[in-house]
Amino acid sequence: MSRLILNLLPVTEEEKAEFEAIAPDARHIYARSSTVTPEQIAAAEVIFGWPRPEAMKGAVQLKWFQTMWAGTDEYEAPGILPEGILFTSSSGSNRRSVAEHMLAGLLALCRRLPNYQDGQRAHQWLDLGKMKTILGGTVLVAGTGHVGSTFAGMCQGLGARTVGLKRTVTGPVEGFDQVYPMEKLDELLPQADVVALVLPHSPQTTGLMNGVRIGRMKDDAILLSAGRGTVLDQAALARAMLGGKLWGAMLDVTEPEPLPADNPLWDVPNLILTPHVAGGMRLELTRRACVQLAQNNLRRYLAGEPLVNQVR
């Protein structure tokens, strides 16, 4: 019986033909996370996309799963995925989308655009005075993966010095002038004009940016968070900013999501909140990159070659 490839990616008819040309001897089923059946998941040898984590417990024939997102934590709890399978992510497919979103938020804060929009809504013609530029400034990025590297390169193009933090430093990383181990965070925070958090959720990153570390930042620094909401102590950030600390902040991720209506972050001046929309499939280039990564890995899988973005 031929292998079943269950494809939950948002693919075009042309892309379906491309998948079928790569694996002509396989059965290809195309569905959505909302419409896929337990029987389809149970029969699949390969699954691409974003099935509900609880549904994956029934994937008894599964040998390889590639999620359509960079983050994989929702599938990593014990008992979610069958033991011994290949597990890959789509890390890197949304690097441009998230990096552009971060840069847009950073420049909006530098130019005080949220404040000017408030004035527009109030029909007030006010010059709010001093603005900021990242030219000649230091941008500290915690997380030097695809998104962090792309964002840092954009900041370099605007004349900033970029410093990256990662778990293990083995050499230069594209987009960064310097790279240090995460242990240098406390030492580097007081030097940074911009601090960007693009870290995954893990026991090591949870609560990493706490009140003490926010206090170590420059009073007029800008904080960006676009990795996982658990990295940042949101209550500490709200207290600090309401007390006059920081020029501004932009959060695309929070804990929990959606953010409760009574959370103090909603009312913090100079803070931009977006509902985890920096990435995803909102740009066609992201969708296409995700599909191409799956196709490339399918060729590798059929040839018995190592897969790209292997989680385990």
Rosetta silent file (secondary structure, phi, psi, omega in degrees, C-alpha in Angstrom):
SEQUENCE: MSRLILNLLPVTEEEKAEFEAIAPDARHIYARSSTVTPEQIAAAEVIFGWPRPEAMKGAVQLKWFQTMWAGTDEYEAPGILPEGILFTSSSGSNRRSVAEHMLAGLLALCRRLPNYQDGQRAHQWLDLGKMKTILGGTVLVAGTGHVGSTFAGMCQGLGARTVGLKRTVTGPVEGFDQVYPMEKLDELLPQADVVALVLPHSPQTTGLMNGVRIGRMKDDAILLSAGRGTVLDQAALARAMLGGKLWGAMLDVTEPEPLPADNPLWDVPNLILTPHVAGGMRLELTRRACVQLAQNNLRRYLAGEPLVNQVR
SCORE:     score description
SCORE:     0.000 S_00000001
   1 L     0.000  135.204 -176.606    0.000    0.000    0.000 S_00000001
   2 L   -70.956  152.405  178.628    1.393    3.431   -0.941 S_00000001
   3 L   -67.083  149.204  178.521    2.375    5.921    1.727 S_00000001
   4 E  -105.747  125.794  174.386   -0.141    8.635    2.608 S_00000001
   5 E  -107.600  113.740 -178.554    1.014   12.264    2.687 S_00000001
   6 E   -97.921  114.189 -172.081   -1.494   14.428    4.539 S_00000001
   7 E  -111.773  109.661 -179.712   -1.013   18.058    3.527 S_00000001
   8 L  -104.507   11.828  178.866   -2.682   20.714    5.684 S_00000001
   9 L   -75.941  156.171  176.369   -0.688   23.611    4.238 S_00000001
  10 L   -79.608   83.203 -172.839   -2.463   26.454    2.371 S_00000001
  11 L  -103.771  151.868  174.746   -1.410   25.246   -1.084 S_00000001
  12 L   -86.917  170.238  176.715   -2.465   26.256   -4.591 S_00000001
  13 H   -61.649  -38.840  178.042   -3.460   23.785   -7.311 S_00000001
  14 H   -62.900  -40.147 -179.489   -0.071   24.320   -8.936 S_00000001
  15 H   -70.678  -33.768  173.962    1.693   23.524   -5.641 S_00000001
  16 H   -59.016  -43.174  178.387   -0.385   20.366   -5.208 S_00000001
  17 H   -63.462  -34.860  178.222    0.937   19.217   -8.596 S_00000001
  18 H   -65.552  -44.096  177.283    4.476   20.014   -7.424 S_00000001
  19 H   -60.951  -42.699 -176.839    4.062   17.841   -4.310 S_00000001
  20 H   -69.798  -29.137  175.756    2.655   15.010   -6.395 S_00000001
  21 H   -72.411  -31.996  178.098    5.551   15.244   -8.861 S_00000001
  22 H   -70.155  -41.636 -179.247    8.029   14.951   -5.970 S_00000001
  23 L  -124.877   73.299 -174.318    6.289   11.839   -4.565 S_00000001
  24 L   -68.682  -21.557 -177.971    4.377   10.316   -7.507 S_00000001
  25 L   -90.201   -3.349 -178.918    3.934    6.919   -5.840 S_00000001
  26 L   -92.885  159.189  168.570    2.317    8.369   -2.692 S_00000001
  27 E   -90.088  130.383 -178.903   -1.327    9.144   -1.980 S_00000001
  28 E  -112.775  123.717  174.781   -1.776   12.884   -1.344 S_00000001
  29 E  -118.122  131.215 -179.647   -4.674   14.194    0.710 S_00000001
  30 E  -112.577  131.657 -178.318   -5.199   17.949    1.100 S_00000001
  31 L  -152.998 -173.091  174.694   -7.249   19.313    3.971 S_00000001
  32 L  -123.079  160.068  179.188   -7.346   22.014    6.643 S_00000001
  33 L   -56.184  -33.617 -177.022   -6.800   21.736   10.365 S_00000001
  34 L   -79.918  -16.337 -175.669  -10.505   22.405   10.856 S_00000001
  35 L  -116.941  -10.785 -178.247  -11.649   19.716    8.408 S_00000001
  36 L   -63.094  143.493 -177.218   -9.079   16.917    8.724 S_00000001
  37 L  -101.142  156.370  175.276  -10.537   13.666   10.063 S_00000001
  38 H   -57.957  -33.187 -179.807   -9.130   11.297   12.708 S_00000001
  39 H   -66.847  -38.345  177.795   -9.042    8.588   10.042 S_00000001
  40 H   -66.484  -43.281  178.439   -6.811   10.703    7.801 S_00000001
  41 H   -64.946  -40.486 -178.699   -4.418   11.467   10.638 S_00000001
  42 H   -64.820  -28.849 -175.693   -4.337    7.808   11.692 S_00000001
  43 H   -92.676  -10.188 -171.093   -3.388    6.677    8.174 S_00000001
  44 L   -79.000  134.783  169.889   -0.749    9.314    7.403 S_00000001
  45 L   -86.526  -34.887 -179.522    2.956    8.512    7.167 S_00000001
  46 E  -129.094  135.820  175.635    3.798   12.203    6.583 S_00000001
  47 E  -129.933  129.651  172.001    1.882   15.251    7.811 S_00000001
  48 E  -112.545  138.323  172.010    2.511   18.868    6.815 S_00000001
  49 E   127.064 -145.892 -172.356    0.736   21.770    8.498 S_00000001
  50 L  -136.828   65.825  175.767   -0.892   22.670   11.792 S_00000001
  51 L   -70.083  156.576  175.922   -3.143   19.899   13.091 S_00000001
  52 L   -60.855  132.842 -177.048   -4.596   20.254   16.561 S_00000001
  53 H   -53.783  -40.923 -177.676   -2.021   18.874   19.017 S_00000001
  54 H   -65.637  -25.948  179.563   -4.536   16.566   20.692 S_00000001
  55 H   -71.536  -23.357 -175.539   -5.375   15.032   17.302 S_00000001
  56 H   -71.589  -14.469  177.657   -1.770   13.942   16.811 S_00000001
  57 H   -65.004  -21.828  179.726   -2.106   11.281   19.508 S_00000001
  58 H   -93.072    8.007 -176.841   -3.985    9.213   16.952 S_00000001
  59 L   -83.384   71.177 -170.039   -1.233    9.381   14.304 S_00000001
  60 L   -74.686  -20.343  179.127   -0.312    5.715   14.644 S_00000001
  61 L  -100.386    2.253 -170.692    1.335    5.388   11.192 S_00000001
  62 L   -68.179  134.839  173.979    3.238    8.673   11.383 S_00000001
  63 L  -117.589  -25.852 -178.789    6.952    8.728   10.549 S_00000001
  64 E  -150.913  132.704  177.470    7.501   12.446    9.892 S_00000001
  65 E  -128.293  128.098  173.425    5.652   15.612   10.875 S_00000001
  66 E  -119.421  115.057  177.764    6.522   19.149    9.711 S_00000001
  67 E   -77.144  152.041 -177.099    4.632   21.965   11.391 S_00000001
  68 L   -84.357    0.780  179.966    3.880   25.088    9.354 S_00000001
  69 L  -115.433  166.520  175.912    5.176   27.391   12.124 S_00000001
  70 L   -75.840  -40.308 -179.941    8.590   28.123   13.598 S_00000001
  71 L   -73.539  140.858 -177.433    7.421   27.475   17.169 S_00000001
  72 L  -125.731    0.341 -170.262    7.057   23.828   18.164 S_00000001
  73 H   -60.969  -30.303 -177.654    6.344   23.953   21.919 S_00000001
  74 H   -68.220  -17.560  179.351    2.640   23.047   21.592 S_00000001
  75 H  -101.934   -0.233 -169.989    3.636   19.647   20.164 S_00000001
  76 L   -97.671   -1.918  175.632    6.486   18.909   22.564 S_00000001
  77 L   -67.831  147.302  180.000    4.567   17.871   25.679 S_00000001
  78 L   -55.862  135.517  175.855    4.875   14.153   26.470 S_00000001
  79 L    89.173   -5.360  179.550    2.329   12.013   24.656 S_00000001
  80 L   -77.572  -52.950  179.576    1.421   14.507   21.914 S_00000001
  81 L  -102.902  145.647  176.806    3.584   13.077   19.115 S_00000001
  82 L   -59.463  146.213  179.006    4.361    9.374   18.644 S_00000001
  83 L   -65.343  142.026  170.947    7.769    8.307   19.912 S_00000001
  84 L    84.088    1.489 -179.075   10.595    8.009   17.414 S_00000001
  85 L   -82.237  161.745  169.062    9.147   10.094   14.585 S_00000001
  86 E   -79.827  136.083 -177.777   11.008   12.791   12.642 S_00000001
  87 E  -133.479  119.695 -179.713    9.791   16.249   13.674 S_00000001
  88 E  -127.603  158.684  179.079   10.668   19.405   11.728 S_00000001
  89 L  -114.232  175.725  173.699    9.551   23.029   11.829 S_00000001
  90 L  -104.315   32.154  179.955    9.097   25.795    9.271 S_00000001
  91 L   -53.831  132.972  179.338   11.596   28.013   11.059 S_00000001
  92 L   100.458  -20.550 -176.658   12.786   30.833    8.839 S_00000001
  93 L   -68.844  -27.558 -178.924    9.727   31.015    6.597 S_00000001
  94 L  -108.672   18.660 -174.729    8.351   34.087    8.404 S_00000001
  95 H   -58.473  -44.362 -178.266   11.696   35.781    9.130 S_00000001
  96 H   -67.791  -42.569 -177.861   11.031   38.755    6.861 S_00000001
  97 H   -60.856  -49.860 -177.681    7.466   39.252    8.067 S_00000001
  98 H   -68.389  -41.264 -179.158    8.314   39.318   11.780 S_00000001
  99 H   -63.339  -41.486  178.240   11.470   41.398   11.305 S_00000001
 100 H   -64.574  -39.512  179.136    9.590   44.030    9.271 S_00000001
 101 H   -62.228  -43.830  178.503    6.853   44.169   11.917 S_00000001
 102 H   -62.906  -43.868 -179.865    9.446   44.746   14.626 S_00000001
 103 H   -64.871  -39.916  177.990   11.175   47.445   12.593 S_00000001
 104 H   -60.579  -44.120  178.341    7.852   49.145   11.872 S_00000001
 105 H   -64.568  -41.603  179.936    7.056   49.241   15.585 S_00000001
 106 H   -61.113  -48.954 -177.897   10.529   50.490   16.458 S_00000001
 107 H   -68.970  -35.116  176.502   10.434   53.355   13.954 S_00000001
 108 H   -61.155  -40.741  178.622    6.856   54.253   14.904 S_00000001
 109 H   -69.609  -41.857  178.760    7.958   54.621   18.524 S_00000001
 110 H   -57.658  -39.602 -177.004   11.077   56.592   17.573 S_00000001
 111 L   -94.470    6.168  175.491    8.922   59.061   15.619 S_00000001
 112 L    60.536   32.609 -177.422    6.151   59.071   18.254 S_00000001
 113 H   -62.905  -38.808  176.411    3.542   58.017   15.719 S_00000001
 114 H   -59.032  -39.072  178.966    1.185   56.419   18.302 S_00000001
 115 H   -66.739  -39.701  179.439    1.102   59.744   20.184 S_00000001
 116 H   -69.476  -31.169  175.485    0.445   61.682   16.993 S_00000001
 117 H   -67.499  -37.421  175.109   -2.376   59.299   16.091 S_00000001
 118 H   -59.751  -42.004  178.209   -3.907   59.995   19.494 S_00000001
 119 H   -64.566  -37.520  178.264   -3.686   63.696   18.675 S_00000001
 120 H   -61.870  -45.520 -178.976   -5.305   63.102   15.292 S_00000001
 121 H   -64.665  -30.535  179.002   -8.253   61.317   16.892 S_00000001
 122 L   -89.537    3.260 -179.633   -8.629   64.183   19.368 S_00000001
 123 L    59.366   41.526 -179.141   -8.378   66.758   16.522 S_00000001
 124 L  -114.457  125.687  179.048   -5.305   68.285   18.191 S_00000001
 125 L   -97.612   89.453 -173.791   -2.487   69.877   16.156 S_00000001
 126 L  -125.001  134.996  171.548    0.389   69.460   18.630 S_00000001
 127 L   -90.202  114.224 -174.932    4.150   69.307   18.178 S_00000001
 128 L   -87.403    1.781  171.064    5.292   66.707   20.717 S_00000001
 129 L    85.797 -136.390 -169.282    8.933   67.657   20.479 S_00000001
 130 L   -54.072  138.511  173.729   11.917   65.337   20.735 S_00000001
 131 L  -123.608 -179.282 -179.134   12.150   62.190   18.627 S_00000001
 132 L  -127.664  159.850  170.048   14.692   59.362   18.363 S_00000001
 133 L  -135.361  152.749  175.736   16.795   57.667   15.680 S_00000001
 134 L   -92.458   -2.163  175.374   18.640   54.364   15.787 S_00000001
 135 L   -58.021  121.308 -179.761   21.500   55.832   13.731 S_00000001
 136 L    80.794   -2.763  179.923   24.598   55.381   15.876 S_00000001
 137 L   -89.523  174.262  179.101   22.653   53.529   18.561 S_00000001
 138 E  -110.492  124.628  177.170   23.067   50.014   19.930 S_00000001
 139 E  -108.116  115.939 -179.700   20.423   47.387   19.223 S_00000001
 140 E  -100.891  121.481 -176.358   20.636   44.363   21.532 S_00000001
 141 E  -116.381  116.375  175.685   18.806   41.293   20.220 S_00000001
 142 E   -89.974  104.155 -175.278   18.171   38.313   22.503 S_00000001
 143 L   116.801  105.267 -173.209   17.817   35.461   20.026 S_00000001
 144 L  -108.068   26.827  177.430   20.018   35.301   16.931 S_00000001
 145 L   -74.213 -157.646 -175.116   17.947   32.877   14.849 S_00000001
 146 H   -55.952  -49.360 -177.093   16.307   33.642   11.516 S_00000001
 147 H   -68.378  -47.890 -179.020   14.127   36.498   12.794 S_00000001
 148 H   -59.497  -42.560  179.164   16.748   38.035   15.067 S_00000001
 149 H   -64.927  -43.397  179.938   19.383   37.942   12.343 S_00000001
 150 H   -65.318  -44.476  178.132   17.062   39.483    9.739 S_00000001
 151 H   -62.364  -43.457 -179.888   15.911   42.240   12.109 S_00000001
 152 H   -61.714  -40.964  178.229   19.500   42.998   13.120 S_00000001
 153 H   -62.463  -37.395  176.839   20.523   43.296    9.474 S_00000001
 154 H   -64.166  -40.351  179.040   17.719   45.807    8.880 S_00000001
 155 H   -67.796  -38.420  174.561   18.933   47.856   11.848 S_00000001
 156 H   -57.444  -41.572  179.959   22.493   47.735   10.536 S_00000001
 157 H   -63.022  -20.742  177.394   21.190   49.179    7.273 S_00000001
 158 L   -98.475   10.022  172.961   19.849   52.143    9.249 S_00000001
 159 L    92.210   14.179  179.141   23.208   52.783   10.876 S_00000001
 160 L   -91.403  154.802  169.677   22.826   50.969   14.205 S_00000001
 161 E   -89.228  130.279 -175.356   25.393   48.796   15.953 S_00000001
 162 E  -114.446  133.853 -179.785   23.892   45.350   16.523 S_00000001
 163 E  -126.256  128.584 -178.792   24.721   42.964   19.353 S_00000001
 164 E  -109.986  151.191  175.780   23.283   39.470   19.565 S_00000001
 165 E  -122.955  131.051  178.260   22.772   37.075   22.465 S_00000001
 166 E  -145.155  165.520 -176.830   22.554   33.303   22.008 S_00000001
 167 L   -62.026  -48.740 -177.394   23.006   30.191   24.122 S_00000001
 168 L  -131.300  126.175  179.643   26.294   29.099   22.556 S_00000001
 169 L   -97.262  118.986  179.947   28.597   31.309   20.514 S_00000001
 170 L  -118.705   -1.188 -179.647   30.531   29.408   17.853 S_00000001
 171 L   160.211 -174.207 -179.483   31.322   32.249   15.452 S_00000001
 172 L   -63.483  154.420  175.360   29.896   35.294   13.675 S_00000001
 173 L  -127.335  133.027 -178.301   26.171   35.531   12.905 S_00000001
 174 L   -55.827  134.269  178.845   24.838   37.429    9.895 S_00000001
 175 L    97.206  -14.052 -175.265   23.369   40.802   10.815 S_00000001
 176 L  -113.744  137.135  173.390   25.351   41.227   14.024 S_00000001
 177 L   -75.582  -34.340  178.644   28.456   43.254   14.711 S_00000001
 178 E  -145.261  149.461  177.317   29.092   41.220   17.855 S_00000001
 179 E  -132.621  135.287 -178.678   27.595   38.087   19.402 S_00000001
 180 E  -131.392  160.964  173.823   27.792   37.055   23.051 S_00000001
 181 E   -70.713  158.195 -177.300   26.401   34.213   25.197 S_00000001
 182 H   -56.739  -26.150 -179.211   23.117   34.825   27.023 S_00000001
 183 H   -61.521  -15.726 -179.483   25.020   35.126   30.290 S_00000001
 184 H   -86.933    2.058 -175.185   26.129   38.599   29.161 S_00000001
 185 H   -53.616  -51.742 -176.404   22.546   39.941   29.188 S_00000001
 186 H   -61.549  -36.874 -179.564   22.816   41.846   32.473 S_00000001
 187 H   -69.659  -35.024 -173.457   26.107   43.414   31.440 S_00000001
 188 H   -89.411  -22.517 -177.564   24.854   44.540   28.025 S_00000001
 189 H   -54.650  -44.313 -177.802   21.395   45.855   28.940 S_00000001
 190 H   -67.484  -13.300 -179.084   22.610   49.260   30.238 S_00000001
 191 H   -91.889  -12.130 -169.149   24.422   49.866   26.922 S_00000001
 192 L   -90.489  136.333  172.242   21.440   49.227   24.645 S_00000001
 193 L   -88.392  -25.679  176.535   19.215   51.854   23.066 S_00000001
 194 E  -135.294  133.595  174.659   16.907   49.108   21.787 S_00000001
 195 E  -120.067  121.505 -178.622   16.332   45.673   23.338 S_00000001
 196 E  -116.473  129.073 -179.582   14.576   43.103   21.151 S_00000001
 197 E  -107.692  113.569  177.700   13.326   39.765   22.490 S_00000001
 198 L  -132.078   51.323 -176.515   12.880   37.036   19.861 S_00000001
 199 L  -101.393  149.007  175.042   13.315   33.977   22.043 S_00000001
 200 L   -76.242  167.017  173.214   11.280   30.751   22.059 S_00000001
 201 L   -76.996  130.952  174.755    9.372   29.520   25.100 S_00000001
 202 L  -163.014  165.919  175.696   11.449   27.248   27.324 S_00000001
 203 L   -58.319  -29.689 -178.127   12.203   26.778   31.027 S_00000001
 204 L   -77.307  -27.947 -176.734   15.375   28.818   30.482 S_00000001
 205 L   -97.474  -16.442 -177.707   13.621   31.789   28.840 S_00000001
 206 L   -60.968  123.437  179.584   10.473   32.006   30.977 S_00000001
 207 L    71.194   14.536 -176.439   10.568   35.275   32.930 S_00000001
 208 L   -58.140  -45.846  179.957   14.014   36.115   31.564 S_00000001
 209 E   -91.691   84.198 -175.926   13.187   39.792   31.103 S_00000001
 210 L   -95.867 -175.101 -177.609   12.063   40.500   34.645 S_00000001
 211 H   -61.515  -38.301  179.726   11.665   43.704   36.625 S_00000001
 212 H   -63.182  -43.221 -178.356   15.313   43.830   37.652 S_00000001
 213 H   -72.125  -36.286  173.737   16.476   43.558   34.057 S_00000001
 214 H   -60.097  -38.771  178.198   13.954   46.131   32.836 S_00000001
 215 H   -64.891  -23.947  179.072   15.416   48.387   35.520 S_00000001
 216 H   -79.961  -13.866  178.640   18.893   47.897   34.048 S_00000001
 217 L   -72.288  156.752  173.613   17.792   49.328   30.706 S_00000001
 218 L   -59.333  148.222 -179.450   18.369   52.968   29.809 S_00000001
 219 L   -62.073  -28.123 -178.773   15.523   55.228   30.883 S_00000001
 220 L  -109.527   23.354  177.952   14.923   56.203   27.255 S_00000001
 221 L   -78.199  166.170  177.479   15.457   52.760   25.698 S_00000001
 222 E  -118.371  135.803 -179.936   12.883   50.933   23.582 S_00000001
 223 E  -112.139  131.944  176.604   11.794   47.332   24.245 S_00000001
 224 E  -122.363  139.450  177.912   10.450   45.004   21.537 S_00000001
 225 E  -136.764  117.502 -177.085    9.027   41.526   22.115 S_00000001
 226 L  -142.188   19.978  177.756    8.088   39.243   19.217 S_00000001
 227 L   -99.495  -86.202  174.540    9.148   35.735   20.262 S_00000001
 228 L  -134.265  141.397 -176.282    7.022   34.315   23.060 S_00000001
 229 H   -63.801  -24.802 -177.256    5.109   36.245   25.703 S_00000001
 230 H   -68.037  -14.943 -178.047    6.428   34.101   28.549 S_00000001
 231 H   -70.827  -27.413 -171.953    9.898   35.654   28.171 S_00000001
 232 E  -108.587  136.350  170.981    8.734   39.020   29.547 S_00000001
 233 L   -81.132   97.492 -173.077    7.389   39.943   32.987 S_00000001
 234 H   -67.094  -37.988  179.560    4.463   42.006   31.720 S_00000001
 235 H   -63.736  -40.333  178.704    3.386   43.297   35.126 S_00000001
 236 H   -66.076  -37.934  177.999    6.906   44.565   35.784 S_00000001
 237 H   -64.469  -44.950  179.650    6.969   46.261   32.385 S_00000001
 238 H   -59.858  -45.703  179.554    3.647   48.002   33.033 S_00000001
 239 H   -60.944  -44.955 -177.598    4.825   49.239   36.438 S_00000001
 240 H   -63.517  -45.401 -177.125    8.112   50.485   35.019 S_00000001
 241 H   -71.244  -36.756  176.142    6.562   52.328   32.089 S_00000001
 242 H   -65.828  -23.331  176.422    3.786   53.867   34.162 S_00000001
 243 L   -88.659    4.564  176.237    6.591   55.125   36.416 S_00000001
 244 L    99.561    1.793  179.545    8.321   56.850   33.513 S_00000001
 245 L   -80.146  140.754  175.621   10.843   54.162   32.543 S_00000001
 246 L    78.414  147.131  173.541   11.585   53.578   28.813 S_00000001
 247 L   -72.561  -38.761 -179.705   10.841   55.671   25.751 S_00000001
 248 E  -179.306  175.946  179.137    8.406   53.034   24.543 S_00000001
 249 E  -151.240  152.894  173.766    7.702   49.353   23.912 S_00000001
 250 E  -133.072  124.893  178.771    6.108   47.147   21.287 S_00000001
 251 E  -120.791  122.517  171.934    4.696   43.708   22.111 S_00000001
 252 L  -100.344  -11.490 -179.628    3.371   41.339   19.469 S_00000001
 253 L  -129.332  143.741  178.396    3.210   38.457   21.957 S_00000001
 254 L  -139.598  172.416  174.413    1.725   38.294   25.438 S_00000001
 255 L  -133.860  111.455    3.637    0.947   35.777   28.148 S_00000001
 256 L   -87.007 -178.480  172.024   -1.842   34.788   27.949 S_00000001
 257 L  -127.510  129.561   -2.367   -3.219   35.275   24.459 S_00000001
 258 L   -65.183  155.095  177.702   -5.662   36.879   23.919 S_00000001
 259 L   -72.487  127.549 -179.830   -4.636   39.464   26.489 S_00000001
 260 L   -57.215  146.820 -175.781   -7.449   39.937   29.055 S_00000001
 261 L   -63.039  -23.952 -178.478   -9.347   43.203   28.741 S_00000001
 262 L   -94.640    7.921  179.514   -8.441   44.228   32.300 S_00000001
 263 L   -69.164  135.962 -177.218   -4.678   43.779   31.823 S_00000001
 264 H   -63.631  -19.720 -179.498   -2.809   47.028   32.663 S_00000001
 265 H   -58.656  -31.582 -177.543   -0.761   46.834   29.452 S_00000001
 266 H   -58.166  -30.591 -172.119   -3.745   48.130   27.448 S_00000001
 267 H  -107.703   14.115  179.411   -3.498   51.528   29.144 S_00000001
 268 L   -82.319  122.778  176.716    0.272   52.042   29.208 S_00000001
 269 L   -63.120  150.095  176.849    1.287   55.146   27.236 S_00000001
 270 L    62.988   26.083  176.197    3.892   54.687   24.490 S_00000001
 271 E  -121.889  123.940  177.579    3.232   50.958   24.285 S_00000001
 272 E   -98.250  125.887  176.551    2.143   49.352   21.011 S_00000001
 273 E  -114.292  127.725  171.486    0.227   46.083   21.305 S_00000001
 274 L  -126.443  145.181 -169.161   -0.472   43.852   18.321 S_00000001
 275 L   -85.039   63.219  176.845   -2.292   40.492   18.645 S_00000001
 276 L    53.865   53.642 -177.177    0.471   38.072   17.556 S_00000001
 277 L  -118.543    8.233 -177.885    0.190   39.097   13.903 S_00000001
 278 L   -65.029  -35.870 -178.140    3.845   39.758   13.031 S_00000001
 279 L  -109.023 -132.244 -178.660    4.227   36.370   11.360 S_00000001
 280 L    73.313 -162.500 -177.058    1.767   33.789   10.146 S_00000001
 281 L  -100.720   33.247 -176.546    0.613   33.530    6.543 S_00000001
 282 L   -78.348  -20.024  174.476   -0.261   37.202    6.146 S_00000001
 283 L  -109.803  138.357  178.539    2.416   37.720    3.491 S_00000001
 284 H   -61.379  -34.473 -179.454    2.460   35.648    0.307 S_00000001
 285 H   -65.619  -30.551  176.539    6.241   35.331    0.529 S_00000001
 286 H   -68.763  -47.292  179.472    5.839   33.642    3.938 S_00000001
 287 H   -58.900  -45.267 -178.745    3.284   31.153    2.627 S_00000001
 288 H   -65.858  -40.105  178.856    5.423   30.334   -0.381 S_00000001
 289 H   -62.762  -39.000  178.758    8.569   29.910    1.727 S_00000001
 290 H   -63.613  -44.147  179.417    6.701   27.495    4.019 S_00000001
 291 H   -65.233  -44.492 -178.982    5.508   25.414    1.057 S_00000001
 292 H   -63.979  -36.066  177.132    8.953   25.360   -0.575 S_00000001
 293 H   -64.406  -42.155  177.673   10.543   24.227    2.683 S_00000001
 294 H   -63.157  -41.387  179.478    8.066   21.331    2.898 S_00000001
 295 H   -65.240  -43.276  178.419    8.780   20.378   -0.717 S_00000001
 296 H   -62.350  -42.870  179.308   12.536   20.489   -0.182 S_00000001
 297 H   -69.133  -31.859  176.761   12.266   18.357    2.930 S_00000001
 298 H   -64.263  -41.782  175.495   10.002   15.879    1.143 S_00000001
 299 H   -59.153  -43.928  179.881   12.708   15.359   -1.482 S_00000001
 300 H   -64.697  -42.144 -179.575   15.212   14.813    1.318 S_00000001
 301 H   -60.267  -46.316 -178.627   12.905   12.436    3.170 S_00000001
 302 H   -68.278  -27.657  179.155   12.361   10.264    0.105 S_00000001
 303 H   -89.142   -2.591 -178.326   16.105   10.229   -0.591 S_00000001
 304 L    73.519   23.631 -179.074   16.970    9.308    3.004 S_00000001
 305 L   -94.634  159.182  177.178   18.845   12.589    3.525 S_00000001
 306 L   -60.565  143.277 -177.362   18.910   14.704    6.716 S_00000001
 307 L   -90.958  150.504  177.059   15.957   17.068    6.983 S_00000001
 308 L   -80.259  142.204  178.580   16.158   20.846    7.359 S_00000001
 309 L    63.731   39.088 -178.299   14.943   22.370   10.657 S_00000001
 310 E   -74.535  123.847  176.441   14.891   19.044   12.461 S_00000001
 311 L   -85.136  -39.812  174.262   13.580   19.410   16.001 S_00000001
 312 L  -162.929    0.000    0.000   14.081   15.732   16.775 S_00000001
